[in-house]
Amino acid sequence: MTFQKLQRVLVTNDDGIEAPGLKVLEQVAIQLAHEVWVVAPLQDQSGTSHSLSLHAPLRISPNGEKRFAVTGTPGDCVVMAVQHLLKAGKPDLILSGINRGANMGMETVFSGTVGAAMTGMLLGIRSIGLSQAYSDQDNVPWHNALTHAPKVIQELLGMDWPSDVCLNVNFPDCAPEAISPLKVTRQGIGPLNSVSVRTEVDPRGFDYHWIKLNTDRKYDEPGTEMGELNTGHITVTPLQFERTHMAAFNDTMKGACKT
């Protein structure tokens, strides 16, 4: 079946307007749409989830044709693009990424890449977050995502996923010939296992602090993002805003509450 090019795609990320993964995603988007708009954070906004800047003004600066940098979060970028910049019409699809590093399990709660996709979902637009796993930070295998993302996205667009769902896609860190086909996965736990604080002293003798996500877990169950990504599969997980723990709701807590 021949793929029908989309009219308009919005590209954003959380690593910033100059990130290499954004340039890769632009190359992918050009293959999918007649018109590609890029609206991305001026600076790295990793870890901002789907937060919006409700207490500070935003500034937009042109960064090329149909390309803009925003002094805010990935969520801000999606809102500014859809509700302000794209006056010619809303995008048919929002692509967020390609993130430098996988977004799996509990990490997706903090991920600005996923957060942008969830903001797009909130605005009623099909949205996909994409991330590239790596083991060597100086040699991120961007070619894996660049080679496979166009076909993967076309395949996903051929599926009729619900309007209250966005998709989280991860590309494995392996040799191109070892990559396995797209596999639908559940979120799982992922590599994140704690958050810590590192305190240092500045040259004037005052304390400052860094918050760090600790990702020491190496394995997850089969069928999860991490479990399948480790076997070389490209993974896609349908995500939603609803986070109710149904076992606790139905069994542990609901039964204990007297009405």
C-alpha positions as CSV (number, residue, x, y, z in Angstrom):
1,M,0.0,0.0,0.0
2,T,1.4,3.4,-1.0
3,F,2.0,5.9,1.7
4,Q,0.0,9.2,1.2
5,K,2.2,12.1,2.3
6,L,0.8,14.2,5.1
7,Q,0.2,17.9,4.5
8,R,1.9,19.2,7.7
9,V,4.1,17.8,10.5
10,L,5.3,19.5,13.6
11,V,8.7,18.5,14.9
12,T,9.9,19.3,18.5
13,N,12.1,17.8,21.2
14,D,13.5,18.3,24.7
15,D,17.2,18.3,23.9
16,G,17.1,21.8,22.3
17,I,16.9,23.4,18.9
18,E,20.6,22.6,18.1
19,A,20.4,18.9,19.2
20,P,21.6,16.3,16.6
21,G,18.6,14.1,17.2
22,L,16.3,17.0,16.1
23,K,18.2,17.3,12.8
24,V,17.8,13.5,12.3
25,L,14.0,13.8,12.9
26,E,13.8,16.7,10.5
27,Q,15.3,14.4,7.8
28,V,12.7,11.8,8.7
29,A,9.8,14.2,8.7
30,I,10.7,15.6,5.2
31,Q,10.0,12.1,3.9
32,L,6.6,12.0,5.5
33,A,5.1,15.4,4.8
34,H,4.9,18.2,2.3
35,E,5.4,20.8,5.0
36,V,7.6,20.4,8.1
37,W,7.6,22.9,11.0
38,V,10.2,22.8,13.7
39,V,9.3,24.5,17.1
40,A,11.8,23.4,19.8
41,P,13.2,24.7,23.1
42,L,16.0,27.2,22.9
43,Q,17.9,25.2,25.5
44,D,18.0,21.6,26.8
45,Q,14.7,20.9,28.6
46,S,15.3,17.2,29.5
47,G,13.3,16.1,32.5
48,T,10.6,18.7,32.2
49,S,7.9,16.1,31.4
50,H,4.7,17.8,30.1
51,S,5.1,20.9,32.2
52,L,3.9,24.3,30.9
53,S,5.3,27.7,31.8
54,L,2.3,29.3,33.5
55,H,4.3,31.8,35.6
56,A,6.7,33.2,33.0
57,P,6.4,34.8,29.6
58,L,7.7,33.0,26.5
59,R,9.8,34.4,23.7
60,I,10.0,32.9,20.2
61,S,12.9,33.5,17.8
62,P,13.2,32.4,14.1
63,N,15.8,29.8,13.5
64,G,15.3,29.2,9.7
65,E,12.4,28.7,7.4
66,K,9.4,27.3,9.4
67,R,11.9,26.8,12.3
68,F,11.5,28.5,15.7
69,A,13.2,28.4,19.1
70,V,11.1,28.9,22.2
71,T,12.3,29.9,25.7
72,G,10.3,27.2,27.4
73,T,9.5,23.5,27.8
74,P,8.7,21.0,25.1
75,G,5.0,21.3,26.1
76,D,5.3,25.1,25.7
77,C,6.7,24.5,22.2
78,V,3.7,22.3,21.2
79,V,1.2,24.8,22.5
80,M,2.9,27.8,20.9
81,A,3.2,25.9,17.6
82,V,-0.4,24.6,17.4
83,Q,-2.2,27.6,19.0
84,H,-0.1,30.5,17.7
85,L,2.5,29.8,14.9
86,L,0.7,27.4,12.6
87,K,-2.1,29.8,11.6
88,A,-2.3,28.0,8.2
89,G,-3.8,24.9,10.0
90,K,-3.0,22.4,12.7
91,P,-0.4,19.7,12.0
92,D,-1.6,16.2,11.0
93,L,1.1,14.7,13.2
94,I,3.5,15.8,16.0
95,L,6.9,14.1,16.2
96,S,9.0,14.6,19.3
97,G,12.7,13.7,19.5
98,I,14.8,12.0,18.4
99,N,15.9,11.9,22.0
100,R,19.6,11.2,22.8
101,G,19.0,8.1,24.9
102,A,16.1,5.7,25.3
103,N,12.9,6.7,27.2
104,M,11.7,3.6,29.0
105,G,9.6,2.6,32.0
106,M,9.3,5.1,34.8
107,E,11.6,7.5,32.8
108,T,8.7,8.3,30.6
109,V,7.0,10.1,33.5
110,F,9.9,12.7,33.5
111,S,10.7,12.7,29.8
112,G,10.2,16.0,28.0
113,T,10.2,14.0,24.7
114,V,7.2,12.0,25.9
115,G,5.8,15.1,27.5
116,A,5.6,17.0,24.2
117,A,3.8,14.0,22.6
118,M,1.3,13.9,25.5
119,T,0.7,17.7,25.1
120,G,0.0,17.1,21.4
121,M,-2.4,14.3,22.4
122,L,-4.2,16.8,24.8
123,L,-4.7,19.1,21.8
124,G,-6.3,16.4,19.8
125,I,-3.3,15.7,17.4
126,R,-1.7,12.3,16.8
127,S,1.7,12.4,18.5
128,I,4.7,10.2,18.7
129,G,7.8,10.5,20.9
130,L,11.0,8.9,19.5
131,S,14.2,8.0,21.2
132,Q,17.6,6.4,20.3
133,A,19.3,4.2,22.8
134,Y,23.1,4.3,23.1
135,S,25.9,2.8,25.1
136,D,28.6,5.2,24.1
137,Q,27.7,8.8,24.4
138,D,30.3,9.8,21.9
139,N,28.9,7.4,19.3
140,V,25.1,7.6,19.4
141,P,23.8,5.3,16.5
142,W,21.6,7.9,14.9
143,H,21.7,5.9,11.7
144,N,19.4,3.3,13.3
145,A,16.6,5.9,13.9
146,L,17.3,7.7,10.6
147,T,17.1,4.4,8.6
148,H,14.0,2.9,10.3
149,A,11.9,5.8,11.6
150,P,10.2,6.7,8.3
151,K,8.9,3.1,7.8
152,V,8.0,2.7,11.5
153,I,6.0,6.0,11.5
154,Q,4.2,5.0,8.3
155,E,3.4,1.7,9.9
156,L,2.0,3.4,13.0
157,L,0.0,5.9,11.0
158,G,-1.7,2.9,9.4
159,M,-3.0,1.8,12.8
160,D,-6.1,3.4,14.2
161,W,-5.0,4.1,17.8
162,P,-7.4,5.9,20.2
163,S,-7.5,9.6,20.5
164,D,-6.5,9.5,24.2
165,V,-3.2,7.7,23.4
166,C,0.2,8.9,22.3
167,L,3.0,6.6,21.2
168,N,6.5,6.1,22.7
169,V,9.0,4.7,20.2
170,N,12.6,3.5,21.1
171,F,15.3,2.4,18.6
172,P,17.8,-0.1,19.9
173,D,21.6,0.3,20.3
174,C,22.9,-2.4,18.0
175,A,24.4,-3.0,14.6
176,P,21.9,-2.0,11.8
177,E,21.7,-5.6,10.5
178,A,20.8,-6.9,14.0
179,I,17.7,-4.7,14.4
180,S,14.5,-6.6,14.8
181,P,11.0,-5.4,13.6
182,L,8.7,-3.1,15.5
183,K,7.1,-4.6,18.5
184,V,4.3,-3.3,20.6
185,T,5.3,-3.3,24.3
186,R,4.1,-2.2,27.7
187,Q,5.9,0.4,29.7
188,G,7.5,-1.8,32.4
189,I,9.7,-0.5,35.2
190,G,12.7,0.5,33.0
191,P,16.2,1.4,34.2
192,L,15.3,4.2,36.6
193,N,15.6,3.1,40.3
194,S,16.1,6.3,42.3
195,V,16.6,10.1,42.4
196,S,19.6,11.6,44.3
197,V,21.0,15.0,45.2
198,R,24.6,16.0,44.7
199,T,25.8,19.1,46.7
200,E,28.8,21.2,45.8
201,V,30.2,24.5,46.9
202,D,30.6,27.4,44.5
203,P,33.7,29.8,44.5
204,R,31.9,32.1,46.9
205,G,31.4,29.4,49.5
206,F,27.7,28.9,48.8
207,D,26.1,25.5,48.3
208,Y,24.5,24.5,45.1
209,H,22.7,21.2,44.2
210,W,22.2,18.9,41.2
211,I,19.3,16.5,41.0
212,K,20.3,13.2,39.3
213,L,18.2,10.3,38.0
214,N,19.9,7.1,38.8
215,T,19.5,4.4,36.1
216,D,21.3,1.3,37.4
217,R,18.8,-1.4,36.5
218,K,19.9,-3.4,33.4
219,Y,17.0,-5.8,32.7
220,D,13.2,-5.8,32.6
221,E,10.6,-8.4,31.9
222,P,9.9,-9.7,28.3
223,G,7.2,-7.7,26.7
224,T,8.3,-4.4,28.3
225,E,10.1,-1.6,26.5
226,M,13.4,-2.3,28.1
227,G,13.1,-6.1,27.8
228,E,12.4,-6.0,24.1
229,L,14.8,-3.1,23.3
230,N,17.6,-5.1,24.8
231,T,16.9,-7.9,22.3
232,G,17.2,-5.5,19.4
233,H,13.6,-4.8,18.7
234,I,12.3,-1.3,17.8
235,T,9.6,-0.8,20.5
236,V,6.4,1.2,20.6
237,T,4.2,1.7,23.7
238,P,0.8,3.3,23.8
239,L,0.7,5.8,26.6
240,Q,-2.2,7.7,28.3
241,F,-2.8,10.3,31.0
242,E,-4.8,7.9,33.2
243,R,-2.5,6.6,35.9
244,T,-5.0,4.9,38.3
245,H,-3.6,1.8,39.8
246,M,-6.6,-0.5,39.2
247,A,-5.6,-3.3,41.6
248,A,-5.3,-0.8,44.5
249,F,-8.5,0.9,43.4
250,N,-10.6,-2.3,43.2
251,D,-9.1,-4.4,45.9
252,T,-6.9,-2.7,48.5
253,M,-8.4,0.7,49.0
254,K,-12.0,0.7,47.7
255,G,-12.9,-2.3,49.8
256,A,-11.4,-0.6,52.9
257,C,-13.4,2.6,52.5
258,K,-16.8,2.6,54.2
259,T,-19.5,4.7,52.6
